[in-house]
Amino acid sequence: MSSPVVLITGALTGIGRATAIAFAKEGARLVVAGRHEDAGQQLAAELRDLGTDAAFIKADVQRDDEVRDLVDQTVARFGRLDAAVNTAGTEGKPGPVTEQTAESYTATSDTNVLGTLLSMKHELRARHSQRNGSIANISSTYGHEGARGASVYAASKHAVEDMTKSAALEAAAFGVRVNAVAPGPTETAMLNRFTGIERATGARRRTGGDRPHDRLPRLRQGVLCDRPDSRG
């Protein structure tokens, strides 16, 4: 089986960058996306130095047209899309509820919530005819526990988890698995499990049960929590 094709949004820093490097070492072919051309091209070159086929595509996940073009270019380049990891996100403006504003709410939710929604929208569109694949949305333990000084961030991640649950139910009908990962530390093995990619062997076309709905009870509501005491 040929190497799987993985799309990673928010790939230029943090969890996204670490995920891209981990998948490159596993032999996946990669499209990494972000808003900064120079940093993106540098990352793509680093990934190619690891021996994989990788490309950078500039995209802002808050813009529907740019996300559509990102997914379309990925499929045009590699012929398919096996897995997507949506890591684009922001902590926003930390602080108590009394210091939050409409602007601080919008700045956080437009990236964390709208960005995840648009990413899933177009990733699922590309998968509908393919009828396989996986999507992992990066959430946070704050999304179901909350924390002082993180009301807007926690709300945005709670929304990501509920969107993921709904999308998982919809996508199961055409064989696509959708999950959220709520880190603490994100290990390669955890991301492999939730994107359906095995070490060195490429993509698993079907994960879990023989039929999509057989898998749903084992998804723990579509959310995997790694370290409850750590922020993702």
MDAnalysis code that builds the backbone (N, CA, C; Angstrom):
import MDAnalysis as mda
import numpy as np

u = mda.Universe.empty(696, n_residues=232, atom_resindex=np.repeat(np.arange(232), 3), trajectory=True)
u.add_TopologyAttr("name", ["N", "CA", "C"] * 232)
u.add_TopologyAttr("resid", np.arange(1, 233))
u.add_TopologyAttr("resname", ["MET", "SER", "SER", "PRO", "VAL", "VAL", "LEU", "ILE", "THR", "GLY", "ALA", "LEU", "THR", "GLY", "ILE", "GLY", "ARG", "ALA", "THR", "ALA", "ILE", "ALA", "PHE", "ALA", "LYS", "GLU", "GLY", "ALA", "ARG", "LEU", "VAL", "VAL", "ALA", "GLY", "ARG", "HIS", "GLU", "ASP", "ALA", "GLY", "GLN", "GLN", "LEU", "ALA", "ALA", "GLU", "LEU", "ARG", "ASP", "LEU", "GLY", "THR", "ASP", "ALA", "ALA", "PHE", "ILE", "LYS", "ALA", "ASP", "VAL", "GLN", "ARG", "ASP", "ASP", "GLU", "VAL", "ARG", "ASP", "LEU", "VAL", "ASP", "GLN", "THR", "VAL", "ALA", "ARG", "PHE", "GLY", "ARG", "LEU", "ASP", "ALA", "ALA", "VAL", "ASN", "THR", "ALA", "GLY", "THR", "GLU", "GLY", "LYS", "PRO", "GLY", "PRO", "VAL", "THR", "GLU", "GLN", "THR", "ALA", "GLU", "SER", "TYR", "THR", "ALA", "THR", "SER", "ASP", "THR", "ASN", "VAL", "LEU", "GLY", "THR", "LEU", "LEU", "SER", "MET", "LYS", "HIS", "GLU", "LEU", "ARG", "ALA", "ARG", "HIS", "SER", "GLN", "ARG", "ASN", "GLY", "SER", "ILE", "ALA", "ASN", "ILE", "SER", "SER", "THR", "TYR", "GLY", "HIS", "GLU", "GLY", "ALA", "ARG", "GLY", "ALA", "SER", "VAL", "TYR", "ALA", "ALA", "SER", "LYS", "HIS", "ALA", "VAL", "GLU", "ASP", "MET", "THR", "LYS", "SER", "ALA", "ALA", "LEU", "GLU", "ALA", "ALA", "ALA", "PHE", "GLY", "VAL", "ARG", "VAL", "ASN", "ALA", "VAL", "ALA", "PRO", "GLY", "PRO", "THR", "GLU", "THR", "ALA", "MET", "LEU", "ASN", "ARG", "PHE", "THR", "GLY", "ILE", "GLU", "ARG", "ALA", "THR", "GLY", "ALA", "ARG", "ARG", "ARG", "THR", "GLY", "GLY", "ASP", "ARG", "PRO", "HIS", "ASP", "ARG", "LEU", "PRO", "ARG", "LEU", "ARG", "GLN", "GLY", "VAL", "LEU", "CYS", "ASP", "ARG", "PRO", "ASP", "SER", "ARG", "GLY"])
u.atoms.positions = np.array([
    [0.837, -1.184, 0.000],
    [0.000, 0.000, 0.000],
    [0.880, 1.245, 0.000],
    [0.534, 2.245, -0.809],
    [1.326, 3.463, -0.863],
    [1.168, 4.259, 0.419],
    [2.092, 5.177, 0.638],
    [2.091, 5.956, 1.875],
    [0.842, 6.812, 1.971],
    [0.277, 6.960, 3.184],
    [-0.944, 7.745, 3.351],
    [-0.676, 9.229, 3.136],
    [-1.724, 9.937, 2.763],
    [-1.664, 11.380, 2.555],
    [-2.328, 12.053, 3.748],
    [-1.590, 12.944, 4.422],
    [-2.074, 13.591, 5.639],
    [-2.014, 15.103, 5.458],
    [-3.107, 15.770, 5.781],
    [-3.185, 17.229, 5.781],
    [-3.190, 17.717, 7.228],
    [-2.344, 18.694, 7.523],
    [-2.265, 19.249, 8.884],
    [-2.452, 20.753, 8.808],
    [-3.496, 21.263, 9.467],
    [-3.675, 22.710, 9.564],
    [-2.976, 23.214, 10.826],
    [-2.616, 24.499, 10.820],
    [-1.906, 25.043, 11.971],
    [-0.581, 24.348, 12.195],
    [0.097, 23.999, 11.094],
    [1.248, 23.089, 11.177],
    [2.567, 23.778, 11.499],
    [2.592, 25.085, 11.591],
    [3.878, 25.774, 11.656],
    [4.474, 25.851, 13.054],
    [3.678, 25.635, 14.084],
    [4.176, 25.729, 15.457],
    [3.533, 24.648, 16.325],
    [4.095, 24.451, 17.499],
    [3.456, 23.665, 18.552],
    [3.054, 22.267, 18.155],
    [1.840, 21.898, 18.528],
    [1.328, 20.555, 18.267],
    [1.321, 20.245, 16.778],
    [0.944, 21.239, 15.958],
    [0.888, 21.009, 14.519],
    [2.237, 20.646, 13.936],
    [3.261, 21.389, 14.330],
    [4.608, 21.114, 13.824],
    [5.093, 19.740, 14.299],
    [4.889, 19.452, 15.581],
    [5.318, 18.159, 16.112],
    [4.586, 17.011, 15.419],
    [3.312, 17.215, 15.116],
    [2.533, 16.187, 14.426],
    [3.074, 15.950, 13.023],
    [3.391, 17.043, 12.319],
    [3.933, 16.910, 10.969],
    [5.238, 16.121, 10.974],
    [6.124, 16.426, 11.902],
    [7.406, 15.722, 11.983],
    [7.183, 14.250, 12.322],
    [6.252, 13.983, 13.249],
    [5.979, 12.589, 13.628],
    [5.469, 11.787, 12.448],
    [4.544, 12.361, 11.682],
    [4.000, 11.631, 10.538],
    [5.034, 11.481, 9.426],
    [5.899, 12.480, 9.257],
    [6.962, 12.351, 8.258],
    [7.859, 11.168, 8.600],
    [8.175, 11.002, 9.866],
    [9.013, 9.888, 10.293],
    [8.298, 8.555, 10.119],
    [6.963, 8.592, 10.105],
    [6.187, 7.367, 9.870],
    [6.049, 7.060, 8.381],
    [6.507, 7.975, 7.517],
    [6.455, 7.732, 6.080],
    [5.254, 8.298, 5.366],
    [4.437, 9.097, 6.053],
    [3.270, 9.691, 5.404],
    [3.695, 10.790, 4.440],
    [2.896, 10.992, 3.407],
    [3.054, 12.154, 2.532],
    [2.204, 13.272, 3.112],
    [2.745, 14.494, 3.105],
    [2.154, 15.554, 3.916],
    [1.879, 16.822, 3.137],
    [0.750, 17.448, 3.491],
    [0.514, 18.851, 3.166],
    [0.385, 19.576, 4.493],
    [1.239, 20.575, 4.703],
    [1.182, 21.371, 5.919],
    [0.653, 22.754, 5.552],
    [-0.226, 23.280, 6.398],
    [-0.889, 24.545, 6.095],
    [-0.719, 25.527, 7.239],
    [-0.643, 26.792, 6.895],
    [-0.546, 27.863, 7.871],
    [-0.599, 29.197, 7.154],
    [-0.416, 30.281, 7.897],
    [-0.591, 31.618, 7.325],
    [0.699, 32.294, 6.895],
    [1.858, 31.670, 7.178],
    [3.129, 32.353, 6.962],
    [3.973, 31.583, 5.949],
    [4.177, 32.195, 4.807],
    [4.817, 31.529, 3.672],
    [6.230, 31.058, 3.988],
    [7.065, 31.947, 4.517],
    [8.477, 31.591, 4.734],
    [8.611, 30.425, 5.710],
    [7.895, 30.506, 6.845],
    [7.966, 29.432, 7.837],
    [7.392, 28.136, 7.276],
    [6.351, 28.250, 6.469],
    [5.747, 27.058, 5.890],
    [6.666, 26.361, 4.905],
    [7.319, 27.136, 4.049],
    [8.245, 26.529, 3.090],
    [9.439, 25.907, 3.803],
    [9.880, 26.545, 4.882],
    [10.987, 25.984, 5.656],
    [10.597, 24.649, 6.285],
    [9.383, 24.571, 6.840],
    [8.919, 23.310, 7.425],
    [8.812, 22.228, 6.366],
    [8.247, 22.565, 5.202],
    [8.116, 21.570, 4.137],
    [9.488, 21.031, 3.731],
    [10.492, 21.918, 3.676],
    [11.843, 21.469, 3.337],
    [12.396, 20.535, 4.418],
    [12.144, 20.851, 5.675],
    [12.595, 19.984, 6.772],
    [11.946, 18.609, 6.677],
    [10.675, 18.578, 6.329],
    [9.977, 17.300, 6.204],
    [10.519, 16.489, 5.035],
    [10.818, 17.160, 3.926],
    [11.406, 16.444, 2.790],
    [12.778, 15.896, 3.140],
    [13.511, 16.612, 3.983],
    [14.817, 16.115, 4.426],
    [14.688, 14.835, 5.241],
    [13.508, 14.601, 5.798],
    [13.257, 13.361, 6.543],
    [12.878, 12.212, 5.611],
    [12.825, 12.494, 4.303],
    [12.607, 11.440, 3.326],
    [11.184, 11.290, 2.841],
    [10.306, 12.253, 3.145],
    [8.926, 12.138, 2.714],
    [8.604, 13.197, 1.673],
    [7.495, 13.034, 0.980],
    [6.993, 14.025, 0.030],
    [6.109, 14.995, 0.800],
    [6.481, 16.259, 0.824],
    [5.752, 17.237, 1.624],
    [5.632, 18.551, 0.866],
    [4.498, 19.224, 1.076],
    [4.260, 20.521, 0.463],
    [3.614, 21.449, 1.474],
    [3.900, 22.727, 1.343],
    [3.240, 23.752, 2.145],
    [2.223, 24.477, 1.279],
    [1.029, 24.702, 1.837],
    [0.013, 25.512, 1.178],
    [-0.449, 26.573, 2.167],
    [-0.317, 27.812, 1.769],
    [-0.725, 28.916, 2.635],
    [-2.246, 28.985, 2.703],
    [-2.775, 29.029, 3.933],
    [-4.223, 29.086, 4.108],
    [-4.562, 29.612, 5.486],
    [-5.598, 30.419, 5.555],
    [-6.173, 30.898, 6.803],
    [-7.461, 30.123, 7.045],
    [-7.521, 29.359, 8.125],
    [-8.670, 28.485, 8.356],
    [-9.960, 29.252, 8.629],
    [-9.877, 30.566, 8.824],
    [-11.078, 31.364, 9.021],
    [-11.754, 31.733, 7.702],
    [-11.105, 31.441, 6.582],
    [-11.617, 31.826, 5.269],
    [-12.064, 30.591, 4.498],
    [-13.356, 30.529, 4.212],
    [-13.947, 29.370, 3.548],
    [-13.268, 29.077, 2.218],
    [-13.020, 30.111, 1.417],
    [-12.435, 29.892, 0.096],
    [-11.014, 29.360, 0.186],
    [-10.254, 29.821, 1.175],
    [-8.884, 29.348, 1.313],
    [-8.838, 27.902, 1.800],
    [-9.748, 27.522, 2.670],
    [-9.782, 26.130, 3.144],
    [-10.231, 25.210, 2.012],
    [-11.217, 25.643, 1.239],
    [-11.649, 24.847, 0.085],
    [-10.476, 24.619, -0.871],
    [-9.730, 25.682, -1.154],
    [-8.601, 25.571, -2.070],
    [-7.506, 24.691, -1.488],
    [-7.288, 24.778, -0.188],
    [-6.291, 23.935, 0.481],
    [-6.596, 22.460, 0.269],
    [-7.825, 22.075, 0.525],
    [-8.206, 20.657, 0.375],
    [-8.157, 20.239, -1.090],
    [-8.651, 21.098, -1.974],
    [-8.635, 20.760, -3.400],
    [-7.214, 20.601, -3.924],
    [-6.298, 21.474, -3.490],
    [-4.904, 21.355, -3.925],
    [-4.259, 20.086, -3.380],
    [-4.619, 19.711, -2.164],
    [-4.075, 18.481, -1.583],
    [-4.474, 17.275, -2.418],
    [-5.762, 17.200, -2.749],
    [-6.254, 16.069, -3.544],
    [-5.666, 16.099, -4.944],
    [-5.534, 17.297, -5.530],
    [-4.957, 17.402, -6.867],
    [-3.506, 16.936, -6.896],
    [-2.763, 17.235, -5.842],
    [-1.343, 16.861, -5.799],
    [-1.150, 15.368, -5.580],
    [-1.902, 14.792, -4.640],
    [-1.648, 13.415, -4.232],
    [-2.719, 12.415, -4.686],
    [-3.822, 12.909, -5.195],
    [-4.854, 12.010, -5.702],
    [-5.871, 11.569, -4.687],
    [-5.623, 11.845, -3.406],
    [-6.560, 11.472, -2.358],
    [-6.159, 12.168, -1.065],
    [-6.992, 11.995, -0.047],
    [-6.697, 12.507, 1.295],
    [-7.093, 11.436, 2.289],
    [-6.114, 10.873, 2.991],
    [-6.384, 9.775, 3.912],
    [-6.689, 10.247, 5.328],
    [-6.007, 11.299, 5.776],
    [-6.195, 11.758, 7.148],
    [-5.946, 13.258, 7.217],
    [-6.649, 13.910, 8.135],
    [-6.431, 15.324, 8.401],
    [-6.341, 15.526, 9.902],
    [-5.413, 16.379, 10.312],
    [-5.272, 16.741, 11.721],
    [-5.428, 18.259, 11.802],
    [-6.512, 18.697, 12.427],
    [-6.824, 20.124, 12.506],
    [-6.299, 20.684, 13.820],
    [-5.108, 21.295, 13.754],
    [-4.465, 21.795, 14.964],
    [-4.506, 23.316, 15.065],
    [-4.949, 24.005, 14.022],
    [-4.948, 25.477, 14.049],
    [-5.788, 25.977, 15.214],
    [-5.201, 26.825, 16.045],
    [-5.919, 27.322, 17.213],
    [-5.145, 28.416, 17.906],
    [-5.816, 29.091, 18.823],
    [-5.196, 30.156, 19.592],
    [-5.710, 30.127, 21.018],
    [-4.863, 30.528, 21.957],
    [-5.304, 30.650, 23.346],
    [-6.118, 31.916, 23.562],
    [-6.036, 32.846, 22.627],
    [-6.784, 34.086, 22.789],
    [-6.204, 34.957, 23.891],
    [-7.064, 35.687, 24.549],
    [-6.656, 36.608, 25.614],
    [-7.003, 35.991, 26.962],
    [-6.018, 35.425, 27.670],
    [-6.304, 34.860, 28.991],
    [-6.720, 35.956, 29.965],
    [-7.528, 35.565, 30.940],
    [-7.952, 36.520, 31.954],
    [-9.347, 36.210, 32.435],
    [-9.765, 36.848, 33.513],
    [-11.081, 36.566, 34.078],
    [-12.212, 36.991, 33.136],
    [-13.382, 36.440, 33.396],
    [-14.556, 36.748, 32.580],
    [-14.795, 38.256, 32.516],
    [-14.573, 38.963, 33.615],
    [-14.853, 40.399, 33.665],
    [-13.958, 41.217, 32.746],
    [-12.873, 40.626, 32.242],
    [-11.987, 41.335, 31.337],
    [-12.195, 40.959, 29.878],
    [-13.090, 40.023, 29.607],
    [-13.316, 39.595, 28.229],
    [-14.235, 40.578, 27.499],
    [-14.064, 40.631, 26.182],
    [-14.851, 41.534, 25.353],
    [-15.407, 40.778, 24.164],
    [-16.289, 41.442, 23.432],
    [-16.788, 40.839, 22.198],
    [-15.643, 40.563, 21.235],
    [-14.664, 41.456, 21.237],
    [-13.516, 41.291, 20.338],
    [-12.647, 40.105, 20.748],
    [-12.393, 39.932, 22.049],
    [-11.559, 38.812, 22.485],
    [-12.268, 37.481, 22.238],
    [-13.593, 37.487, 22.397],
    [-14.371, 36.275, 22.108],
    [-14.291, 35.929, 20.627],
    [-14.515, 36.911, 19.776],
    [-14.531, 36.662, 18.334],
    [-13.168, 36.220, 17.834],
    [-12.104, 36.861, 18.335],
    [-10.764, 36.511, 17.875],
    [-10.429, 35.059, 18.180],
    [-10.875, 34.570, 19.331],
    [-10.604, 33.181, 19.702],
    [-11.524, 32.208, 18.980],
    [-12.812, 32.497, 18.979],
    [-13.768, 31.549, 18.395],
    [-13.646, 31.461, 16.880],
    [-13.259, 32.555, 16.220],
    [-13.124, 32.499, 14.763],
    [-12.030, 31.526, 14.337],
    [-10.951, 31.439, 15.110],
    [-9.900, 30.484, 14.790],
    [-10.249, 29.089, 15.283],
    [-10.599, 28.966, 16.551],
    [-10.756, 27.646, 17.159],
    [-12.030, 26.936, 16.717],
    [-13.119, 27.680, 16.599],
    [-14.405, 27.056, 16.283],
    [-14.711, 27.131, 14.788],
    [-14.758, 28.353, 14.240],
    [-15.030, 28.481, 12.811],
    [-13.956, 27.786, 11.989],
    [-12.697, 27.933, 12.387],
    [-11.625, 27.286, 11.647],
    [-11.753, 25.776, 11.615],
    [-12.129, 25.190, 12.729],
    [-12.329, 23.738, 12.772],
    [-13.534, 23.329, 11.939],
    [-14.606, 24.107, 12.022],
    [-15.806, 23.801, 11.235],
    [-15.512, 23.821, 9.740],
    [-14.854, 24.880, 9.260],
    [-14.569, 24.980, 7.828],
    [-13.600, 23.892, 7.388],
    [-12.634, 23.568, 8.237],
    [-11.690, 22.499, 7.886],
    [-12.420, 21.172, 7.728],
    [-13.253, 20.818, 8.702],
    [-14.013, 19.565, 8.595],
    [-14.940, 19.582, 7.394],
    [-15.572, 20.709, 7.161],
    [-16.516, 20.827, 6.027],
    [-15.856, 20.377, 4.731],
    [-14.690, 20.926, 4.445],
    [-14.063, 20.620, 3.161],
    [-13.309, 19.299, 3.179],
    [-12.782, 18.902, 4.318],
    [-12.148, 17.588, 4.404],
    [-13.176, 16.484, 4.214],
    [-14.351, 16.648, 4.793],
    [-15.411, 15.651, 4.617],
    [-15.959, 15.667, 3.198],
    [-16.040, 16.837, 2.611],
    [-16.473, 16.923, 1.209],
    [-15.552, 16.097, 0.322],
    [-14.237, 16.199, 0.559],
    [-13.283, 15.447, -0.249],
    [-13.378, 13.952, 0.006],
    [-13.803, 13.574, 1.200],
    [-13.861, 12.153, 1.572],
    [-15.149, 11.477, 1.142],
    [-16.172, 12.247, 0.826],
    [-17.490, 11.637, 0.621],
    [-17.450, 10.602, -0.495],
    [-16.802, 10.933, -1.595],
    [-16.709, 9.971, -2.693],
    [-15.653, 8.909, -2.417],
    [-14.642, 9.246, -1.623],
    [-13.579, 8.310, -1.282],
    [-14.064, 7.233, -0.316],
    [-14.970, 7.620, 0.588],
    [-15.626, 6.720, 1.529],
    [-14.647, 5.995, 2.455],
    [-13.647, 6.730, 2.918],
    [-12.750, 6.223, 3.945],
    [-11.951, 7.399, 4.484],
    [-11.150, 7.144, 5.502],
    [-10.268, 8.171, 6.028],
    [-10.615, 8.584, 7.439],
    [-9.810, 9.512, 7.977],
    [-9.953, 9.928, 9.363],
    [-9.662, 11.413, 9.508],
    [-10.311, 12.023, 10.497],
    [-10.065, 13.410, 10.867],
    [-9.859, 13.452, 12.373],
    [-8.820, 14.163, 12.814],
    [-8.609, 14.397, 14.237],
    [-8.583, 15.900, 14.475],
    [-9.459, 16.377, 15.335],
    [-9.479, 17.779, 15.740],
    [-8.771, 17.918, 17.087],
    [-7.874, 18.890, 17.190],
    [-7.179, 19.094, 18.445],
    [-8.031, 19.968, 19.357],
    [-8.437, 19.402, 20.472],
    [-9.217, 20.110, 21.479],
    [-8.301, 20.402, 22.665],
    [-8.833, 20.347, 23.859],
    [-8.062, 20.557, 25.085],
    [-8.862, 19.984, 26.242],
    [-8.166, 19.559, 27.292],
    [-8.887, 19.148, 28.487],
    [-9.720, 20.298, 29.054],
    [-9.338, 21.537, 28.766],
    [-10.129, 22.677, 29.215],
    [-11.517, 22.687, 28.577],
    [-11.647, 22.010, 27.448],
    [-12.926, 21.994, 26.751],
    [-14.022, 21.277, 27.481],
    [-13.670, 20.410, 28.443],
    [-14.714, 19.752, 29.233],
    [-14.500, 19.921, 30.725],
    [-13.441, 20.623, 31.133],
    [-13.214, 20.861, 32.551],
    [-13.271, 22.341, 32.923],
    [-12.913, 23.230, 31.982],
    [-12.857, 24.646, 32.293],
    [-11.639, 24.975, 33.148],
    [-11.394, 26.269, 33.322],
    [-10.279, 26.719, 34.151],
    [-10.419, 28.206, 34.402],
    [-9.975, 28.647, 35.545],
    [-9.976, 30.072, 35.825],
    [-9.077, 30.803, 34.833],
    [-9.539, 31.925, 34.347],
    [-8.758, 32.722, 33.417],
    [-8.773, 32.231, 31.988],
    [-9.584, 31.208, 31.690],
    [-9.600, 30.636, 30.339],
    [-11.021, 30.423, 29.834],
    [-11.936, 31.305, 30.210],
    [-13.345, 31.088, 29.885],
    [-13.600, 31.015, 28.382],
    [-13.020, 31.934, 27.623],
    [-13.281, 31.973, 26.184],
    [-12.592, 30.803, 25.486],
    [-11.355, 30.536, 25.883],
    [-10.636, 29.405, 25.305],
    [-11.363, 28.088, 25.612],
    [-11.768, 27.913, 26.866],
    [-12.473, 26.684, 27.247],
    [-13.780, 26.542, 26.480],
    [-14.504, 27.646, 26.316],
    [-15.758, 27.600, 25.560],
    [-15.514, 27.184, 24.120],
    [-14.441, 27.705, 23.528],
    [-14.164, 27.369, 22.130],
    [-13.822, 25.892, 21.976],
    [-13.085, 25.336, 22.925],
    [-12.718, 23.931, 22.829],
    [-13.896, 23.015, 23.151],
    [-14.796, 23.470, 24.027],
    [-16.035, 22.721, 24.253],
    [-16.826, 22.643, 22.957],
    [-16.873, 23.752, 22.232],
    [-17.576, 23.760, 20.947],
    [-16.915, 22.814, 19.951],
    [-15.594, 22.788, 19.933],
    [-14.884, 21.867, 19.042],
    [-15.272, 20.426, 19.345],
    [-15.358, 20.076, 20.613],
    [-15.690, 18.699, 20.966],
    [-17.115, 18.344, 20.555],
    [-18.059, 19.254, 20.746],
    [-19.435, 18.958, 20.352],
    [-19.587, 18.912, 18.837],
    [-18.883, 19.776, 18.110],
    [-18.899, 19.691, 16.651],
    [-18.336, 18.361, 16.184],
    [-17.289, 17.914, 16.854],
    [-16.672, 16.644, 16.493],
    [-17.644, 15.487, 16.676],
    [-18.375, 15.490, 17.786],
    [-19.360, 14.424, 18.025],
    [-20.412, 14.393, 16.928],
    [-20.919, 15.553, 16.559],
    [-21.940, 15.613, 15.509],
    [-21.373, 15.170, 14.170],
    [-20.167, 15.659, 13.840],
    [-19.553, 15.282, 12.574],
    [-19.254, 13.793, 12.517],
    [-18.873, 13.205, 13.664],
    [-18.589, 11.769, 13.691],
    [-19.822, 10.958, 13.334],
    [-20.977, 11.375, 13.840],
    [-22.219, 10.669, 13.528],
    [-22.589, 10.815, 12.057],
    [-22.368, 11.996, 11.500],
    [-22.687, 12.224, 10.089],
    [-21.720, 11.461, 9.178],
    [-20.433, 11.522, 9.501],
    [-19.412, 10.957, 8.619],
    [-19.386, 9.439, 8.653],
    [-19.875, 8.837, 9.732],
    [-19.883, 7.372, 9.814],
    [-20.682, 6.755, 8.680],
    [-21.666, 7.479, 8.172],
    [-22.498, 6.947, 7.100],
    [-21.704, 6.710, 5.818],
    [-20.599, 7.441, 5.632],
    [-19.778, 7.177, 4.451],
    [-18.343, 6.795, 4.822],
    [-18.188, 6.153, 5.970],
    [-16.952, 5.459, 6.300],
    [-15.801, 6.300, 6.760],
    [-16.055, 7.538, 7.201],
    [-14.975, 8.402, 7.673],
    [-15.067, 8.526, 9.186],
    [-13.935, 8.424, 9.836],
    [-13.856, 8.488, 11.291],
    [-13.445, 9.898, 11.712],
    [-14.177, 10.488, 12.657],
    [-13.889, 11.842, 13.135],
    [-13.772, 11.810, 14.651],
    [-12.661, 12.324, 15.172],
    [-12.425, 12.336, 16.608],
    [-11.784, 13.649, 17.027],
    [-11.863, 13.938, 18.310],
    [-11.112, 15.034, 18.901],
    [-10.100, 14.466, 19.872],
    [-8.915, 15.036, 19.880],
    [-7.873, 14.682, 20.826],
    [-7.730, 15.849, 21.791],
    [-7.893, 15.579, 23.086],
    [-7.846, 16.632, 24.101],
    [-6.577, 16.465, 24.927],
    [-5.448, 17.054, 24.490],
    [-4.185, 16.855, 25.205],
    [-4.053, 17.807, 26.363],
    [-3.308, 17.449, 27.305],
    [-1.985, 17.093, 27.652],
    [-1.027, 16.762, 26.507],
    [0.112, 16.139, 26.877],
    [1.100, 15.788, 25.864],
    [0.479, 14.891, 24.812],
    [0.736, 15.195, 23.550],
    [0.190, 14.419, 22.446],
    [1.270, 13.487, 21.923],
    [1.052, 12.202, 22.090],
    [2.034, 11.226, 21.666],
    [1.743, 10.782, 20.240],
    [2.782, 10.399, 19.524],
    [2.636, 9.910, 18.165],
    [1.638, 8.762, 18.106],
    [1.731, 7.844, 19.049],
    [0.848, 6.680, 19.010],
    [-0.610, 7.083, 19.152],
    [-0.894, 8.105, 19.967],
    [-2.274, 8.540, 20.145],
    [-2.818, 9.130, 18.853],
    [-2.019, 9.963, 18.176],
    [-2.483, 10.524, 16.918],
    [-2.615, 9.442, 15.860],
    [-1.706, 8.477, 15.846],
    [-1.827, 7.376, 14.898],
    [-3.135, 6.636, 15.103],
    [-3.489, 6.395, 16.351],
    [-4.724, 5.667, 16.643],
    [-5.936, 6.421, 16.114],
    [-5.951, 7.721, 16.301],
    [-7.154, 8.457, 15.978],
    [-7.193, 8.990, 14.558],
    [-6.118, 8.824, 13.799],
    [-6.180, 9.112, 12.374],
    [-6.134, 7.833, 11.551],
    [-6.038, 6.673, 12.221],
    [-6.079, 5.398, 11.511],
    [-4.816, 5.089, 10.746],
    [-3.659, 5.615, 11.205],
    [-2.405, 5.361, 10.506],
    [-1.530, 4.459, 11.352],
    [-1.035, 3.398, 10.739],
    [-0.187, 2.435, 11.429],
    [1.282, 2.753, 11.176],
    [2.129, 2.361, 12.087],
    [3.559, 2.574, 11.930],
    [4.067, 1.875, 10.671],
    [4.666, 2.671, 9.792],
    [5.433, 2.189, 8.644],
    [4.627, 1.424, 7.607],
    [3.347, 1.205, 7.839],
    [2.594, 0.361, 6.922],
    [1.558, 1.128, 6.130],
    [1.443, 2.440, 6.319],
    [0.482, 3.214, 5.561],
    [-0.858, 3.290, 6.240],
    [-1.914, 3.572, 5.457],
    [-3.231, 3.851, 6.022],
    [-4.023, 2.570, 6.224],
    [-4.718, 2.508, 7.333],
    [-5.724, 1.469, 7.521],
    [-7.020, 2.012, 6.946],
    [-7.535, 1.366, 5.946],
    [-8.728, 1.877, 5.274],
    [-9.970, 1.802, 6.149],
    [-10.027, 0.798, 7.019],
    [-11.145, 0.691, 7.940],
    [-10.578, 0.470, 9.326],
    [-11.027, 1.236, 10.299],
    [-10.531, 1.059, 11.655],
    [-11.688, 0.687, 12.558],
    [-11.411, -0.073, 13.608],
    [-12.468, -0.448, 14.543],
    [-13.300, -1.581, 13.970],
    [-14.632, -1.428, 14.067],
    [-15.547, -2.476, 13.634],
    [-15.625, -2.596, 12.130],
    [-16.334, -3.608, 11.652],
    [-16.460, -3.836, 10.226],
    [-17.326, -2.786, 9.547],
    [-18.246, -2.185, 10.285],
    [-19.109, -1.151, 9.726],
    [-18.915, 0.125, 10.523],
    [-19.091, 1.310, 9.884],
    [-18.845, 2.561, 10.600],
    [-19.609, 2.681, 11.902],
    [-20.898, 2.281, 11.922],
    [-21.646, 2.472, 13.152],
    [-21.213, 1.517, 14.253],
    [-20.516, 0.435, 13.896],
    [-19.988, -0.456, 14.925],
    [-18.905, 0.224, 15.748],
    [-18.248, 1.255, 15.155],
    [-17.144, 1.900, 15.835],
    [-17.611, 2.943, 16.842],
    [-18.779, 3.515, 16.636],
    [-19.169, 4.691, 17.401],
    [-19.157, 4.495, 18.913],
    [-19.648, 3.380, 19.462],
    [-19.630, 3.270, 20.927],
    [-18.232, 3.281, 21.525],
    [-17.230, 2.963, 20.724],
    [-15.874, 2.918, 21.259],
    [-15.147, 4.247, 21.108],
    [-15.798, 5.273, 20.570],
    [-15.131, 6.556, 20.355],
    [-15.172, 7.446, 21.580],
    [-15.820, 6.999, 22.655],
    [-15.938, 7.806, 23.870],
    [-16.465, 9.187, 23.525],
    [-17.602, 9.228, 22.846],
    [-18.226, 10.489, 22.436],
    [-17.342, 11.276, 21.478],
    [-16.421, 10.620, 20.801],
    [-15.591, 11.295, 19.827],
    [-14.456, 12.097, 20.418],
    [-14.152, 11.922, 21.704],
    [-13.116, 12.729, 22.348],
    [-12.173, 11.828, 23.134],
    [-10.886, 11.970, 22.912],
    [-9.881, 11.275, 23.701],
    [-9.185, 12.280, 24.590],
    [-9.211, 12.041, 25.900],
    [-8.511, 12.898, 26.861],
    [-7.229, 12.205, 27.284],
    [-6.118, 12.899, 27.140],
    [-4.832, 12.292, 27.488],
    [-4.477, 12.578, 28.944],
    [-4.155, 13.838, 29.275],
    [-3.783, 14.190, 30.638],
    [-4.795, 15.191, 31.191],
    [-5.691, 14.808, 32.100],
    [-6.709, 15.720, 32.583],
    [-6.147, 16.938, 33.290],
    [-4.902, 16.873, 33.764],
    [-4.356, 17.975, 34.531],
    [-3.486, 18.901, 33.691],
    [-3.464, 18.711, 32.364],
    [-2.608, 19.499, 31.503],
    [-3.419, 20.194, 30.439],
    [-2.939, 21.344, 30.029],
    [-3.652, 22.107, 29.025],
    [-3.124, 21.798, 27.631],
    [-4.053, 21.637, 26.651],
    [-3.644, 21.423, 25.271],
    [-3.785, 22.686, 24.487],
])
